[in-house]
């Protein structure tokens, strides 16, 4: 097995952001000054948080949310890029992914404020236009305006975008083999020093503890997971996920326990994982197949977990559970 050459050293970096932590793992020459790399990574992640947070009243996103209907608002290019991609995935998903659900997220207590029963009742079942129908973007002039009242929330896409920016930062420092992540969103480039792909755990959808379910091997690709087990509330003895269904105006029902999406862009994988959760197991699988996505669906069947995949064309990349019910190792290489 190959080992890290003696003129190279392993760097493991991390820091706080967005209520969680970012991380970067890579090998570089012993002559490499790691301080500017760490600083650049932290600055890029904080730029995303500063522009796109719903927890910070001064963020560019919240400034846009406060703007009157019909008024053009200037936005930075990064926010424009994420909103434009979010609207496009909203169209492609038939509205399952919608960046205009901020009022519903807040009503159910998944934002900076507590649950608001009156707002929850108002949102449930109320007909609403999708963000891609209401938001007008002038990408040349970096201006946006709303044509109807709408509260934007980018929690289903901004972390993936931050991961993509982290990988771009390492590219500027000519680092070609790395694994970066932010919470459950990760992206890999190149390979480990032993010549193997980067290995990450696919998390077991457990409400009580964090534990691996299976393993993914990433080679020049990104991965993002959306699930019902990490952020939820209990209402009437029932756990309700933080994933909001635009058609319901409240938490998605009938969703699988988790959906993991793999692709070139972590921003896209992040948004599509949410969209497929909203669609539910069968409709989500059909949508993933139609859009050419590689996705892993995990559903609860009684006390057991059932795993299914869409988009795998090579039988060696996925082995179904054997008769013992064991969950196999998964690998993905683009």
Secondary structure, DSSP 8 states (H G I E B T S, - for coil): -----TTEEEEEEEEEETTEEEEEEEEEETT--HHHHHHHHHHHHHHHHHHH-SS-TTSHHHHHHHS-TT--EE--HHHHHHHHHHHHHHHHTTTSS-TTBHHHHHHTT-SSS---HHHHHHHTT-----HHHHEEEETTTTEEEESS--B---TTTHHHHHHHHHHHHHHHTT--SEEEEETTEEEEES--TTS--EEEEEE---SS---EEEEEEESSEEEEEEESSSSEEEETTEEEES-EETTTTEE--S--SEEEEEES-HHHHHHHHHHHHHH-HHHHHHHHHHHT-EEEEEEEETTEEEEEEES--SGGG-----TT----------
